[in-house]
Amino acid sequence: MNTEPSWDLYRSFLAVLEERSLSGAARRLGLTQPTLARHLDALVEGMRTATA
């Protein structure tokens, strides 16, 4: 089973870093803030799973 986070999740994380805000990143990616927050949560969980 593939436990690696998807590239979309990394893309979301990078957008937050570049925009310096969830709202700016969500706007840039055409997502809602709750969706972007779920992406970040999924990325963290995927990284926990990958390192466990």
MMTF fields as JSON, N, C-alpha, C and O atoms, coordinates in Angstrom:
{
  "mmtfVersion": "1.0.0",
  "mmtfProducer": "UNKNOWN",
  "numBonds": 207,
  "numAtoms": 208,
  "numGroups": 52,
  "numChains": 1,
  "numModels": 1,
  "chainsPerModel": [1],
  "groupsPerChain": [52],
  "chainIdList": ["A"],
  "bondAtomList": [4, 2, 8, 6, 12, 10, 16, 14, 20, 18, 24, 22, 28, 26, 32, 30, 36, 34, 40, 38, 44, 42, 48, 46, 52, 50, 56, 54, 60, 58, 64, 62, 68, 66, 72, 70, 76, 74, 80, 78, 84, 82, 88, 86, 92, 90, 96, 94, 100, 98, 104, 102, 108, 106, 112, 110, 116, 114, 120, 118, 124, 122, 128, 126, 132, 130, 136, 134, 140, 138, 144, 142, 148, 146, 152, 150, 156, 154, 160, 158, 164, 162, 168, 166, 172, 170, 176, 174, 180, 178, 184, 182, 188, 186, 192, 190, 196, 194, 200, 198, 204, 202],
  "bondOrderList": [1, 1, 1, 1, 1, 1, 1, 1, 1, 1, 1, 1, 1, 1, 1, 1, 1, 1, 1, 1, 1, 1, 1, 1, 1, 1, 1, 1, 1, 1, 1, 1, 1, 1, 1, 1, 1, 1, 1, 1, 1, 1, 1, 1, 1, 1, 1, 1, 1, 1, 1],
  "groupList": [{"groupName": "MET", "atomNameList": ["N", "CA", "C", "O"], "elementList": ["N", "C", "C", "O"], "formalChargeList": [0, 0, 0, 0], "bondAtomList": [1, 0, 2, 1, 3, 2], "bondOrderList": [1, 1, 2], "singleLetterCode": "M", "chemCompType": "L-PEPTIDE LINKING"}, {"groupName": "ASN", "atomNameList": ["N", "CA", "C", "O"], "elementList": ["N", "C", "C", "O"], "formalChargeList": [0, 0, 0, 0], "bondAtomList": [1, 0, 2, 1, 3, 2], "bondOrderList": [1, 1, 2], "singleLetterCode": "N", "chemCompType": "L-PEPTIDE LINKING"}, {"groupName": "THR", "atomNameList": ["N", "CA", "C", "O"], "elementList": ["N", "C", "C", "O"], "formalChargeList": [0, 0, 0, 0], "bondAtomList": [1, 0, 2, 1, 3, 2], "bondOrderList": [1, 1, 2], "singleLetterCode": "T", "chemCompType": "L-PEPTIDE LINKING"}, {"groupName": "GLU", "atomNameList": ["N", "CA", "C", "O"], "elementList": ["N", "C", "C", "O"], "formalChargeList": [0, 0, 0, 0], "bondAtomList": [1, 0, 2, 1, 3, 2], "bondOrderList": [1, 1, 2], "singleLetterCode": "E", "chemCompType": "L-PEPTIDE LINKING"}, {"groupName": "PRO", "atomNameList": ["N", "CA", "C", "O"], "elementList": ["N", "C", "C", "O"], "formalChargeList": [0, 0, 0, 0], "bondAtomList": [1, 0, 2, 1, 3, 2], "bondOrderList": [1, 1, 2], "singleLetterCode": "P", "chemCompType": "L-PEPTIDE LINKING"}, {"groupName": "SER", "atomNameList": ["N", "CA", "C", "O"], "elementList": ["N", "C", "C", "O"], "formalChargeList": [0, 0, 0, 0], "bondAtomList": [1, 0, 2, 1, 3, 2], "bondOrderList": [1, 1, 2], "singleLetterCode": "S", "chemCompType": "L-PEPTIDE LINKING"}, {"groupName": "TRP", "atomNameList": ["N", "CA", "C", "O"], "elementList": ["N", "C", "C", "O"], "formalChargeList": [0, 0, 0, 0], "bondAtomList": [1, 0, 2, 1, 3, 2], "bondOrderList": [1, 1, 2], "singleLetterCode": "W", "chemCompType": "L-PEPTIDE LINKING"}, {"groupName": "ASP", "atomNameList": ["N", "CA", "C", "O"], "elementList": ["N", "C", "C", "O"], "formalChargeList": [0, 0, 0, 0], "bondAtomList": [1, 0, 2, 1, 3, 2], "bondOrderList": [1, 1, 2], "singleLetterCode": "D", "chemCompType": "L-PEPTIDE LINKING"}, {"groupName": "LEU", "atomNameList": ["N", "CA", "C", "O"], "elementList": ["N", "C", "C", "O"], "formalChargeList": [0, 0, 0, 0], "bondAtomList": [1, 0, 2, 1, 3, 2], "bondOrderList": [1, 1, 2], "singleLetterCode": "L", "chemCompType": "L-PEPTIDE LINKING"}, {"groupName": "TYR", "atomNameList": ["N", "CA", "C", "O"], "elementList": ["N", "C", "C", "O"], "formalChargeList": [0, 0, 0, 0], "bondAtomList": [1, 0, 2, 1, 3, 2], "bondOrderList": [1, 1, 2], "singleLetterCode": "Y", "chemCompType": "L-PEPTIDE LINKING"}, {"groupName": "ARG", "atomNameList": ["N", "CA", "C", "O"], "elementList": ["N", "C", "C", "O"], "formalChargeList": [0, 0, 0, 0], "bondAtomList": [1, 0, 2, 1, 3, 2], "bondOrderList": [1, 1, 2], "singleLetterCode": "R", "chemCompType": "L-PEPTIDE LINKING"}, {"groupName": "PHE", "atomNameList": ["N", "CA", "C", "O"], "elementList": ["N", "C", "C", "O"], "formalChargeList": [0, 0, 0, 0], "bondAtomList": [1, 0, 2, 1, 3, 2], "bondOrderList": [1, 1, 2], "singleLetterCode": "F", "chemCompType": "L-PEPTIDE LINKING"}, {"groupName": "ALA", "atomNameList": ["N", "CA", "C", "O"], "elementList": ["N", "C", "C", "O"], "formalChargeList": [0, 0, 0, 0], "bondAtomList": [1, 0, 2, 1, 3, 2], "bondOrderList": [1, 1, 2], "singleLetterCode": "A", "chemCompType": "L-PEPTIDE LINKING"}, {"groupName": "VAL", "atomNameList": ["N", "CA", "C", "O"], "elementList": ["N", "C", "C", "O"], "formalChargeList": [0, 0, 0, 0], "bondAtomList": [1, 0, 2, 1, 3, 2], "bondOrderList": [1, 1, 2], "singleLetterCode": "V", "chemCompType": "L-PEPTIDE LINKING"}, {"groupName": "GLY", "atomNameList": ["N", "CA", "C", "O"], "elementList": ["N", "C", "C", "O"], "formalChargeList": [0, 0, 0, 0], "bondAtomList": [1, 0, 2, 1, 3, 2], "bondOrderList": [1, 1, 2], "singleLetterCode": "G", "chemCompType": "PEPTIDE LINKING"}, {"groupName": "GLN", "atomNameList": ["N", "CA", "C", "O"], "elementList": ["N", "C", "C", "O"], "formalChargeList": [0, 0, 0, 0], "bondAtomList": [1, 0, 2, 1, 3, 2], "bondOrderList": [1, 1, 2], "singleLetterCode": "Q", "chemCompType": "L-PEPTIDE LINKING"}, {"groupName": "HIS", "atomNameList": ["N", "CA", "C", "O"], "elementList": ["N", "C", "C", "O"], "formalChargeList": [0, 0, 0, 0], "bondAtomList": [1, 0, 2, 1, 3, 2], "bondOrderList": [1, 1, 2], "singleLetterCode": "H", "chemCompType": "L-PEPTIDE LINKING"}],
  "groupTypeList": [0, 1, 2, 3, 4, 5, 6, 7, 8, 9, 10, 5, 11, 8, 12, 13, 8, 3, 3, 10, 5, 8, 5, 14, 12, 12, 10, 10, 8, 14, 8, 2, 15, 4, 2, 8, 12, 10, 16, 8, 7, 12, 8, 13, 3, 14, 0, 10, 2, 12, 2, 12],
  "groupIdList": [1, 2, 3, 4, 5, 6, 7, 8, 9, 10, 11, 12, 13, 14, 15, 16, 17, 18, 19, 20, 21, 22, 23, 24, 25, 26, 27, 28, 29, 30, 31, 32, 33, 34, 35, 36, 37, 38, 39, 40, 41, 42, 43, 44, 45, 46, 47, 48, 49, 50, 51, 52],
  "secStructList": [7, 7, 7, 1, 7, 7, 2, 2, 2, 2, 2, 2, 2, 2, 2, 2, 2, 2, 2, 1, 1, 2, 2, 2, 2, 2, 2, 2, 2, 6, 7, 7, 2, 2, 2, 2, 2, 2, 2, 2, 2, 2, 2, 2, 2, 2, 2, 2, 2, 2, 2, 7],
  "xCoordList": [0.843, 0.0, 0.888, 1.888, 0.517, 1.281, 0.865, -0.279, 1.798, 1.494, 2.059, 1.926, 2.69, 3.236, 2.105, 1.131, 2.219, 1.217, 1.235, 2.279, 0.092, 0.021, 0.715, 0.901, 1.086, 1.748, 0.834, 1.314, -0.479, -1.415, -1.282, -1.418, -1.018, -0.86, 0.416, 0.425, 1.483, 2.729, 2.54, 3.055, 1.796, 1.523, 0.757, 1.019, -0.177, -0.938, -0.019, -0.106, 0.856, 1.792, 2.706, 2.935, 3.218, 4.097, 3.364, 3.94, 2.114, 1.339, 1.173, 1.245, 0.952, 0.829, 2.146, 2.151, 3.25, 4.551, 4.772, 5.217, 4.461, 4.701, 3.756, 4.164, 2.507, 1.517, 1.53, 1.028, 2.106, 2.188, 0.832, 0.698, -0.164, -1.477, -2.309, -2.143, -3.205, -4.121, -5.076, -5.345, -5.582, -6.563, -5.938, -6.555, -4.722, -4.047, -3.745, -3.916, -3.298, -2.994, -4.264, -4.271, -5.328, -6.595, -7.088, -7.528, -7.011, -7.439, -6.597, -7.135, -5.291, -4.388, -4.669, -4.602, -4.984, -5.217, -6.664, -6.983, -7.533, -8.943, -9.648, -10.575, -9.2, -9.777, -10.401, -10.149, -11.218, -11.713, -10.679, -9.841, -10.745, -9.816, -9.972, -8.964, -11.213, -11.341, -10.718, -10.126, -10.85, -10.238, -8.721, -8.062, -8.178, -6.732, -6.25, -5.208, -6.992, -6.632, -6.655, -5.799, -7.628, -7.668, -6.458, -5.913, -6.043, -4.842, -3.632, -2.839, -3.496, -2.355, -2.425, -1.409, -3.618, -3.79, -3.423, -2.758, -3.857, -3.559, -2.062, -1.512, -1.405, 0.039, 0.771, 1.665, 0.398, 1.029, 0.792, 1.72, -0.43, -0.743, 0.021, 0.523, 0.105, 0.853, 2.329, 2.966, 2.871, 4.283, 4.502, 5.523, 3.548, 3.647, 3.65, 4.447, 2.754, 2.639, 3.906, 4.377, 4.451, 5.644, 6.873, 7.779, 6.912, 8.091, 7.921, 8.866, 6.738, 6.494, 7.025, 6.905],
  "yCoordList": [-1.182, 0.0, 1.246, 1.305, 2.232, 3.469, 4.426, 4.878, 4.73, 5.64, 7.033, 7.918, 7.224, 8.539, 9.533, 9.203, 10.738, 11.769, 12.105, 12.017, 12.484, 12.82, 14.155, 14.974, 14.348, 15.593, 16.793, 17.905, 16.591, 17.699, 18.258, 19.463, 17.391, 17.848, 18.671, 19.688, 18.23, 19.006, 20.355, 21.377, 20.341, 21.579, 22.562, 23.765, 22.051, 22.898, 23.494, 24.681, 22.665, 23.131, 24.219, 25.243, 23.994, 24.974, 26.296, 27.367, 26.224, 27.447, 28.237, 29.466, 27.544, 28.233, 28.922, 30.065, 28.238, 28.856, 30.094, 31.131, 29.977, 31.089, 32.262, 33.42, 31.966, 33.026, 33.566, 34.658, 32.797, 33.155, 33.266, 33.919, 32.625, 32.572, 31.462, 31.12, 30.912, 29.897, 30.504, 29.908, 31.686, 32.289, 32.613, 32.381, 33.146, 33.448, 32.19, 32.159, 31.16, 29.898, 29.265, 28.765, 29.289, 28.719, 29.456, 28.834, 30.762, 31.577, 31.224, 31.031, 31.142, 30.831, 29.46, 29.282, 28.491, 27.127, 26.876, 25.819, 27.849, 27.664, 26.707, 26.0, 26.691, 25.819, 26.664, 27.866, 26.028, 26.713, 26.547, 25.646, 27.421, 27.305, 25.972, 25.361, 25.498, 24.198, 23.051, 22.139, 23.097, 22.056, 22.114, 21.082, 23.307, 23.465, 22.985, 22.338, 23.294, 22.826, 21.299, 20.691, 20.68, 19.206, 18.655, 17.617, 19.344, 18.918, 18.931, 17.99, 19.99, 20.083, 19.006, 18.4, 18.769, 17.7, 16.343, 15.533, 16.102, 14.828, 14.688, 13.592, 15.786, 15.747, 15.386, 14.539, 16.019, 15.715, 14.255, 13.562, 13.791, 12.4, 11.43, 10.408, 11.749, 10.896, 10.841, 9.797, 11.949, 11.969, 11.18, 10.511, 11.258, 10.451, 8.972, 8.2, 8.586, 7.185, 6.717, 5.602, 7.574, 7.209, 7.06, 6.29, 7.785, 7.724, 6.744, 6.506, 6.178, 5.243, 3.865, 2.958],
  "zCoordList": [0.0, 0.0, 0.0, 0.716, -0.804, -0.912, 0.202, 0.245, 1.099, 2.198, 1.96, 2.805, 0.807, 0.474, 0.228, -0.45, 0.766, 0.461, -1.035, -1.682, -1.569, -2.993, -3.264, -2.363, -4.509, -4.896, -4.724, -4.5, -4.826, -4.607, -3.197, -2.987, -2.243, -0.86, -0.707, -0.014, -1.353, -1.325, -2.019, -1.566, -3.121, -3.855, -2.969, -2.995, -2.2, -1.28, -0.213, 0.1, 0.335, 1.351, 0.788, 1.433, -0.402, -1.034, -1.272, -1.081, -1.682, -1.913, -0.614, -0.624, 0.499, 1.791, 2.133, 2.59, 1.916, 2.187, 1.325, 1.815, 0.053, -0.868, -0.639, -0.731, -0.343, -0.133, 1.293, 1.559, 2.197, 3.615, 4.3, 5.334, 3.717, 4.362, 3.733, 2.562, 4.542, 4.02, 3.003, 1.96, 3.31, 2.403, 1.046, 0.006, 1.055, -0.207, -1.001, -2.22, -0.311, -0.987, -1.547, -2.672, -0.765, -1.228, -2.473, -3.44, -2.437, -3.581, -4.812, -5.902, -4.633, -5.747, -6.352, -7.569, -5.489, -5.962, -6.382, -6.926, -6.128, -6.461, -5.52, -5.915, -4.264, -3.246, -2.149, -2.057, -1.32, -0.129, 0.98, 0.931, 1.973, 3.1, 3.839, 4.195, 4.081, 4.751, 3.948, 4.526, 2.631, 1.8, 1.906, 2.025, 1.862, 1.982, 3.353, 3.452, 4.39, 5.733, 5.794, 6.437, 5.13, 5.086, 4.336, 4.71, 3.285, 2.557, 3.49, 3.499, 4.266, 5.177, 6.254, 6.596, 6.786, 7.776, 7.179, 7.825, 5.95, 5.29, 5.028, 5.137, 4.685, 4.457, 5.744, 5.738, 6.833, 8.129, 8.498, 8.914, 8.35, 8.693, 7.796, 8.265, 6.518, 5.595, 5.939, 5.795, 6.388, 6.773, 8.058, 8.214, 8.97, 10.204, 9.861, 10.394, 8.968, 8.572, 7.863, 8.088, 7.009, 6.241, 7.132, 6.812, 8.243, 9.111, 10.261, 11.014, 10.405, 11.515, 11.206, 12.029]
}
